[in-house]
């Protein structure tokens, strides 16, 4: 089992425009995206995110992309907020 880091490796500011959170990584074994805000962070896989569509990460929670969960994605991941701007934490383990 891969043990994720306890601290996030990096962060990006996401607002009401689709923003790349994770770049494509063919060697990715695990990744996490942490929504640090009080509203839903909408993410999409492989193309621009649209608020209210796709996968929503609830406020104050972390989504993990893993082989064991069957949701490991090695392509680009984008995020968007419907009406705010916030720092989103992420980690990408190769």
N, C-alpha and C positions, 0 to 999 in steps of 0.2 A: 504494500500500500504506500502511495506517495503521501508524505506529510507536508501539507501546505505551510508556508511561512506564516508566522503569527502577525507580522506587520505587512501592510500593503506596500508593494514595491514602487508604485507610481500613482499619479492621479491626473485627471484632465477636467477642465471646466466644461460642463454640458449645459446648454440653454434651450431655447425654442427652435433652434436650427439643428438638424441632424449632425452629430459629431462622432467621428471615429473614436471608439474607446480602445479596442484591440485591433492590431494589425494582423494580417494573415500570418500564420506560423505553422508550417508543416510538421514541426517537431513538438508541437504543444502536447503536453501530457495532462495538464491541469490548468485551469484559469478561474479567477473569481472577479466579480464586479460588485462593488459595494455602493448602494444608494445612501448617501449621507444626509439627504434632505427629508422633509416631512411630507412629500408627495410622491406619487408613483414615477419611477424612471422607466420609460418605454425603450426596449432594445429590439434590434432586428439583426438578422444574420445574413451577411453578404451584400447588403444594400442599405440605402438610407432609411432611417427610422422615421416613423410617423406617430405622433402622439395619439394615444387611444387605440393603437393597433399593434399587433405582435405580442411580445412577451413583456409583461409589466413586473418590475421588481418593486415590491412594497417599500414604503418609507423605512429607513433605518435597518434594512436587511441586506444580506449578501447572497448572490446567486453564484453557484459553483458549476463549472463545466468540467465534467469528469467522464472517463471511460466507464467507471463502475456504475454511474447513474445513467449511462447510455445517452448523454447529451453533450459529449465532447465535440466542439466545433473548432476546426482549425483555420477557418476563414476569418474575414473581417467582421467585427461586431460594432454596431453603431448605437448611439443612444440619443434620446430627446426628452425634454420636459415639456408639458403642455403650456405652462405659464410662468416659469421661473428659471433661475440659473443656479447651479450648485457644483461643487467639486464632487467628482465621482472617483472612487478609489478602484484600482485594479491591480491584479497580479497575474503573471503569465509564466508558467513553469515549463521549460523544455526538457 
